[in-house]
Amino acid sequence: MQAPATPIDETQRLRSLTTLCVLDTLPEERFDRITRVACRTFGVPIALVSLVDRERQWFKSKQGLDACETPREVSFCGHAILREGALVVPDAFLDPRFHDNPLVTGAPHVRFYAGQPIHGPDRSRIGTLCLIDHQPREFSADDAVVLADLTAMVERELALMSRAATDELTQLSNRHGFTLVSKQVLALCRRNQHPAVLIGIDLDNFKSVNDEHGHEAGDHALRTFAKLLHSHFRDSDVVARLGGDEFAVLCSSTNADSLMGSLERLANEFTASALARDYPKLNWSFGLAEYRPDYDETIDDLLRTADARMYEAKVESRRRQQQR
């Protein structure tokens, strides 16, 4: 058996998949309708909307299969996302990549496979719409066109989901998207007994930007600060604009002490940026909330803790300024 290679854009691909907030969600009729149509159109017993996660392929929609996921290392879809266009395996017994694959030699007894890559909103290949048969078969050029059309329908539905979870101004996750992704991240941290830290961030004196320079300048300041946050933190960190001048970052597998150096560097980057130069009254405050996997803390609990500590930091900052 040949395990699938890792795509060269794996980090961005996983980020795109996570941002969609679709992993481990309930079945939805809008996706199930597409897999039902695929089964009827091609006369196959199995059709899947398969999303390729870090170590598994997870099925957002499935017809003719009981499993919700399988390991990525044995997946056909892990091979399909390595290239554009459909991956077609007419007879898995005759393909050296798959002839001894446990999904071929055992249930669900894959003989024929055709998988068209599904693209996320950033065009990363995040999974496939795939067809499976227990018998070998051919797949024509016309078949490939129909499968691509059905896959485009899946992509449109995912794009609608993405827009619902994305802040239009900054293109970061909005509060809804942040909550959905953060629940998944905390569940993973709890499962692996890893810590995490939520950083609550406010832009201080943001009102002065709108009052003195206009709302267009205010929008520019928010977009610029969002880009600064996005570029500063790791690809695995969840960065969001919660609303107004409020931002949040959830950093997994780290603790507050480890983040202090990073936050100091962020402060230096902000001070040296055009944002601070153009709007000298503008600054930012933060509060930290540590997630401990042994405690039953929710993302809302962490947000409240971070907000309270940020308020304490603002009070202390004003007190120091008054003493000067």
Beta strands, then each sheet from edge to edge (+ up, - down):
strand 1: 46-52
strand 2: 56-63
strand 3: 69-71
strand 4: 87-89
strand 5: 112-119
strand 6: 125-133
strand 7: 196-204
strand 8: 238-243
strand 9: 246-252
strand 10: 283-291
sheet 1: 3+ 2- 1+ 6- 5+ 4-
sheet 2: 8+ 9- 7+ 10-
end
